[in-house]
Amino acid sequence: MKRCCCRAAPLLALLGIARGRPVGSMRGGGGTSFLSNMCRLRGGQHGAAAGETQIFETVVSSEVTRVATSPFEGQKPGTSGLRKKTSVFLQPGYLENFIQSLFDSLPDGELRGATLVVSGDGRYGNAAAVQIICKMAAAHGVARVWVGRDGLLSTPAASCVIREREGGVACGGVILSASHNPGGPDADFGIKYNVRNGGPALESLTEEVYERSTQIREYAIVAGLPDVDLSLEGRHVFVDEKGGAPHFEVEVIDPTEDYVALMASLFDFDALRSLLRRPDMSLVFDGMHGVAGPYARAIFGALGALLNCIPSEDFGGGHPDPNLTYAAALAKLMGLTGQPAGGEPPVLGAAADGDDRLQRGRDADRNMIVGRRFFVTPSDSLAVIAAHAHALPWLARQGGLRALARSMPTSGGRPRLGEGRAVDRVAEELGLPLFETPTGWKYFGNLMDSHLLGGADLSPLLCGEESFGTGSSHIREKDGLWAVLCWASILAHHNVDTPEGQLVGVEEVVTQHWRRFGRNFYTRYDYENVDAAAAEEIVERLRAMGSSFRGAGYGPSEPQLLQDGFALATIDEFSYRDPVDSSTTSQQGVRLLFADGSRIVLRLSGTGSVGATVRIYIERYQPPGDEYALLANATDALRPLVDLALHLSQVRELTGREAPTVIT
């Protein structure tokens, strides 16, 4: 069976480079092979010819078994799906209950005869979960399941497969990932559902899933369906033993094929090839033992240096959250922490979800950008990409950006009291609408599909979060490798005519941006695994402070003077009304806004699996014009405001923590 594919080899040829050593193993512990005397390999006993798809046919009993069960407490999805300790998911029936609740919550007939994507980031338990979900999908009438080889697809790649493969026929996808949370038997597991547009399910669906999970009494599964050998690409077709007709199919696909082809269509690889051939240009990408590794090897393998690009179930014993704490090896290599071995650091460094010290998740949707001895904050990264939209080929082909969006805590522009920040200053100069949303990528999806829901066409749309997430309407998820390619394209744009030895690097690009738009000094303090009651007490303390503030008559026209001369003008709690479907979301973070444009934001994260994570965001704006102030050390510039934030929140006293877990 022939079908046209755009694989890694043609992409490397497009880049003008020879194929290097083979891509490393992506195995995540695939299921037991069912190839036996009942299984026929069609297409030749020695494998299908090049360009053909192998078909593995097995005769099975397609009888649906209904298993009695009872609800598990707390199957309520958070910001990005359901995340719990791995041991919780390993309880008999726990995963099955959640999947049944999900399938029951989808529109009637949605699954009947449909194609469903099922894959994950390869953390401990991934392969076994894929097998269970396939058997349950068969019981609910799904005709075909697409699974990445070895059960692996990055979250951006899964979104791409849902949207792009065979013209977007998939009805959605079950993605097994706890993102940047730890992986391993004693760590975290996660699951979320992405809908037909490739984006995360909205709260209306996840709330129904939760409600059904509290009432569930049975789940349906085709228990007689054997496990699929997830290492064998091809169509695994199951034929009913009674009727002889095909009953169900699992197609194991190349996990990088669709995504790499999409990236090749978005970026000018000739320009990137010219940049990376320069003697004064160098690039390093740290996959942090996450699922990003194979994608990075396909795209960057022959272009630069790669670190930690072989996936493992516990992420190489590391923490795959791309920040300066957990990407310690990259930080050192780039000259941010101590003197790197081997001379000058590379010009451009980047990391996706992963870490070389603890045990954290890695689904390739987040990114960290680093220059030579220079760290780019996620908020600055988003603003710089937005300001360089003209340098990104696919945007130019579509007539440029139509809108920008960012999560409420994200920064990077000129603040005005009562208004948002982040890329607002760039949006203002470009004459583009700017949308401020709660934290969570699902809120961007509605904006991207506004034209399909009776609203204005806002795509191409660029969006991002301060939690190292950046993306656009090319898919419906944040996309780490895409962001790295954006930065490589920006450097290529700045260096078309620069002589050798005078290359414009990351620091020069960012400082030019500050001179034009001003700089937001910005930091985030994370207190992880805090007692939930203590975390709620911190929030309630700030809410009470807001009530007292307003009761005393303070406000923008009469701010309250606090320590170090800070004048508090507003305390509120962020809420959001979706401009597309008019849905509302409340209690998304307490904001303290000061008369000089500084602000403190405190919110509880919804991505942890145990306890609570308290995040405190601290920001101060410096307008352009004063070069000395503009290039000041961020820690020094923010110290008085940090001290005020710790004092007002009483986070140390209420949590017993002398220092945050992570400072970004």
FENBELGI-V531022 format. One record per helix or strand of 2 or more residues. SS is the DSSP state (H for helix, E for strand). FROM is the first residue (numbers start at 1). LEN is the number of residues. If there is no record, write none. Layout:
ss->SS from->FROM len->LEN
ss->SS from->FROM len->LEN
This chain:
ss->H from->8 len->7
ss->E from->39 len->4
ss->E from->55 len->6
ss->E from->65 len->4
ss->E from->81 len->5
ss->H from->86 len->4
ss->H from->94 len->12
ss->E from->115 len->6
ss->H from->126 len->14
ss->E from->144 len->5
ss->H from->149 len->3
ss->H from->155 len->13
ss->E from->172 len->5
ss->E from->188 len->7
ss->H from->203 len->11
ss->E from->218 len->4
ss->E from->234 len->7
ss->E from->246 len->8
ss->H from->257 len->10
ss->H from->269 len->8
ss->E from->283 len->4
ss->H from->292 len->9
ss->E from->305 len->3
ss->H from->315 len->3
ss->H from->328 len->6
ss->E from->348 len->5
ss->E from->366 len->6
ss->E from->374 len->3
ss->H from->378 len->10
ss->H from->389 len->3
ss->H from->393 len->5
ss->E from->403 len->5
ss->H from->424 len->7
ss->E from->433 len->5
ss->H from->442 len->7
ss->H from->450 len->4
ss->E from->461 len->5
ss->E from->469 len->4
ss->H from->480 len->15
ss->H from->506 len->12
ss->E from->519 len->12
ss->H from->532 len->20
ss->E from->560 len->2
ss->H from->563 len->3
ss->E from->567 len->7
ss->E from->576 len->2
ss->E from->584 len->2
ss->E from->590 len->5
ss->E from->599 len->7
ss->E from->612 len->11
ss->H from->627 len->4
ss->H from->634 len->16
ss->H from->651 len->5
ss->E from->662 len->2
